[in-house]
């Protein structure tokens, strides 16, 4: 059984049902599928300021002796995610993750895999991977979305890997390249409510994902 903790915002944005209608619902489905133990789903009080939200997240992570996977279901930008973490303080998150031996981070957040450089280099997901490598988590993996879209159904997913480097790398790569032969099956699979691939891909190698798509 994998020890996972997932984070989602506690409150909806005014006039929307983003927290209850998307982030929380998808986070619960993710946790159920993986039979996760430990703290499970943690709701961040998003009415708080950035440093208070950061403290909530860091406290929850530090409360567990070991966390294999951390998943964030929230709003995102190319330089930040909703819970107060950005490219200027990403080292704090990376150090805390390394202390709990976390090797896998999933950012179900819009645009977090975007960045000014090749493959999203210089964006939040890229710099989180780099920071985790510097902290000692050299086998880390960070998956994130390159565009705006639904928190889990967005097919534009990049992976950033540590690859045993002490400093990180330059950008990431698409799990399924847009406009490739597997792109349409990937898009269909991600949008299909009966298909759980959108919750499973963080735990799969690229070859396994592609094989799954070929087999339908």
C-alpha positions as CSV (number, residue, x, y, z in Angstrom):
1,X,0.0,0.0,0.0
2,X,1.3,3.4,-1.0
3,X,1.5,6.1,1.6
4,X,-0.1,9.2,0.0
5,X,-1.3,12.6,1.1
6,X,-3.4,14.8,-1.1
7,X,-4.2,18.5,-0.7
8,X,-7.2,20.4,-2.0
9,X,-8.7,23.8,-1.1
10,X,-11.4,23.9,1.6
11,X,-13.5,26.7,0.2
12,X,-14.9,27.5,-3.2
13,X,-13.9,30.6,-5.1
14,X,-16.8,33.1,-4.9
15,X,-19.3,32.3,-7.6
16,X,-17.7,29.0,-8.5
17,X,-17.7,25.4,-7.2
18,X,-14.0,24.8,-8.0
19,X,-13.2,23.3,-4.5
20,X,-16.2,21.1,-3.9
21,X,-17.1,20.4,-7.5
22,X,-13.6,19.6,-8.8
23,X,-10.6,19.6,-6.6
24,X,-12.1,17.8,-3.5
25,X,-14.1,15.4,-5.6
26,X,-11.1,14.4,-7.8
27,X,-8.8,14.2,-4.8
28,X,-11.1,11.8,-3.0
29,X,-11.4,9.6,-6.2
30,X,-7.6,9.6,-6.4
31,X,-7.2,8.5,-2.8
32,X,-9.9,5.8,-3.0
33,X,-8.3,4.3,-6.1
34,X,-5.0,3.9,-4.5
35,X,-6.2,2.7,-1.1
36,X,-4.0,5.3,0.5
37,X,-3.2,5.3,4.1
38,X,-1.8,7.9,6.4
39,X,-3.3,11.4,6.6
40,X,-5.3,10.9,3.3
41,X,-6.9,14.1,2.1
42,X,-6.0,17.4,3.7
43,X,-8.2,20.4,3.0
44,X,-6.2,23.6,3.0
45,X,-8.0,26.7,4.4
46,X,-7.6,28.8,1.3
47,X,-9.2,31.8,3.0
48,X,-5.8,32.2,4.7
49,X,-2.9,34.2,3.4
50,X,0.0,32.5,1.5
51,X,2.4,31.9,4.3
52,X,-0.4,30.4,6.5
53,X,-1.5,28.1,3.7
54,X,2.2,27.0,3.2
55,X,2.4,26.3,7.0
56,X,-0.7,24.1,6.8
57,X,0.8,22.0,3.9
58,X,4.2,21.7,5.5
59,X,2.7,20.8,8.9
60,X,0.6,18.0,7.3
61,X,3.6,16.6,5.5
62,X,5.8,16.7,8.6
63,X,3.2,14.9,10.6
64,X,3.9,11.7,8.8
65,X,7.2,9.7,9.2
66,X,7.1,8.6,5.5
67,X,5.1,9.8,2.5
68,X,5.8,8.2,-0.9
69,X,3.5,10.5,-2.9
70,X,2.1,14.0,-2.5
71,X,-0.6,15.2,-4.8
72,X,-1.9,18.8,-5.1
73,X,-5.4,19.4,-6.5
74,X,-5.6,23.2,-6.8
75,X,-5.3,26.2,-9.0
76,X,-1.9,26.8,-10.5
77,X,0.2,29.2,-12.6
78,X,3.5,28.6,-14.4
79,X,5.3,30.1,-11.4
80,X,3.1,29.0,-8.5
81,X,0.3,26.9,-7.0
82,X,-2.6,28.0,-5.0
83,X,-1.3,27.1,-1.5
84,X,1.3,29.8,-1.3
85,X,4.3,28.0,-3.0
86,X,6.1,29.7,-5.8
87,X,9.4,29.5,-7.6
88,X,11.0,31.7,-4.9
89,X,10.2,29.5,-2.0
90,X,10.0,26.1,-3.6
91,X,13.2,25.0,-1.8
92,X,11.2,24.9,1.5
93,X,8.7,22.5,0.1
94,X,11.4,20.4,-1.5
95,X,13.4,20.0,1.7
96,X,10.3,19.0,3.6
97,X,9.4,16.4,1.0
98,X,12.9,15.0,1.0
99,X,12.8,14.7,4.8
100,X,9.7,12.4,4.4
101,X,11.4,10.5,1.6
102,X,8.8,11.6,-0.9
103,X,9.8,10.6,-4.4
104,X,6.6,11.5,-6.3
105,X,4.7,14.8,-6.6
106,X,1.6,15.2,-8.7
107,X,0.4,18.7,-9.5
108,X,-3.1,18.5,-10.7
109,X,-2.9,22.2,-11.2
110,X,-3.2,24.4,-14.3
111,X,-0.1,25.6,-16.0
112,X,2.3,24.4,-13.3
113,X,4.4,22.5,-15.9
114,X,4.7,25.6,-18.1
115,X,7.8,27.7,-18.1
116,X,9.9,30.1,-20.3
117,X,12.4,27.5,-21.4
118,X,12.4,24.2,-23.3
119,X,10.1,21.6,-21.9
120,X,8.8,24.1,-19.2
121,X,12.3,24.8,-17.9
122,X,12.1,27.6,-15.3
123,X,8.5,26.9,-14.4
124,X,7.2,25.7,-11.0
125,X,7.2,22.0,-11.7
126,X,10.7,22.2,-13.2
127,X,12.1,24.2,-10.3
128,X,10.4,21.9,-7.8
129,X,12.2,18.9,-9.4
130,X,15.5,20.8,-9.3
131,X,15.0,21.7,-5.7
132,X,14.2,18.2,-4.7
133,X,17.3,17.0,-6.4
134,X,19.4,19.5,-4.5
135,X,17.8,18.4,-1.3
136,X,18.8,14.8,-2.0
137,X,15.7,13.4,-3.6
138,X,17.6,12.5,-6.8
139,X,15.1,9.9,-7.9
140,X,12.2,12.2,-7.7
141,X,9.3,12.6,-10.2
142,X,7.1,15.6,-10.7
143,X,4.0,15.4,-13.0
144,X,2.1,18.6,-13.9
145,X,-0.1,20.2,-16.5
146,X,1.2,22.6,-19.1
147,X,-2.1,24.4,-19.8
148,X,-5.3,25.5,-18.1
149,X,-8.0,22.8,-17.9
150,X,-9.8,20.4,-15.7
151,X,-7.8,19.4,-12.6
152,X,-7.5,15.7,-13.7
153,X,-8.9,15.5,-17.2
154,X,-6.4,17.9,-18.8
155,X,-4.3,15.7,-21.2
156,X,-1.3,18.2,-21.4
157,X,0.9,16.5,-18.8
158,X,4.6,16.8,-18.5
159,X,6.9,14.7,-16.3
160,X,10.1,16.1,-14.7
161,X,12.5,13.5,-13.4
162,X,15.5,13.7,-11.1
163,X,17.4,11.0,-12.9
164,X,19.9,10.7,-10.1
165,X,21.2,14.3,-10.7
166,X,22.2,16.4,-7.7
167,X,21.1,19.5,-9.5
168,X,18.0,18.6,-11.5
169,X,17.6,19.0,-15.2
170,X,16.4,21.2,-18.1
171,X,12.6,21.0,-18.5
172,X,10.5,17.8,-18.8
173,X,8.7,15.8,-21.4
174,X,5.1,15.0,-22.4
175,X,3.8,11.7,-21.2
176,X,2.0,11.6,-24.5
177,X,3.2,14.0,-27.2
178,X,0.4,16.2,-28.6
179,X,-0.5,15.4,-32.1
180,X,1.2,12.0,-31.9
181,X,-0.6,8.8,-32.8
182,X,-1.5,8.1,-29.2
183,X,-2.8,11.7,-28.5
184,X,-6.4,11.0,-29.4
185,X,-6.7,7.8,-27.3
186,X,-5.0,9.7,-24.4
187,X,-7.4,12.6,-24.6
188,X,-10.4,10.2,-24.7
189,X,-9.0,8.2,-21.8
190,X,-8.5,11.3,-19.6
191,X,-12.0,12.5,-20.2
192,X,-13.7,9.1,-19.7
193,X,-15.2,9.0,-16.2
194,X,-15.1,5.2,-16.4
195,X,-11.4,5.2,-17.1
196,X,-9.1,5.6,-14.1
197,X,-6.0,6.4,-16.1
198,X,-6.0,10.0,-15.1
199,X,-5.4,8.9,-11.5
200,X,-3.0,6.1,-12.4
201,X,-0.5,7.7,-14.7
202,X,1.7,9.2,-11.9
203,X,2.5,5.6,-10.9
204,X,3.3,4.4,-14.4
205,X,6.2,4.5,-16.7
206,X,5.8,6.1,-20.1
207,X,5.9,2.7,-21.8
208,X,3.2,1.4,-19.5
209,X,1.0,4.4,-20.4
210,X,1.5,3.9,-24.1
211,X,0.9,0.2,-23.9
212,X,-2.4,0.8,-22.0
213,X,-3.5,3.3,-24.8
214,X,-2.6,0.9,-27.6
215,X,-4.6,-1.9,-26.0
216,X,-7.5,0.4,-25.4
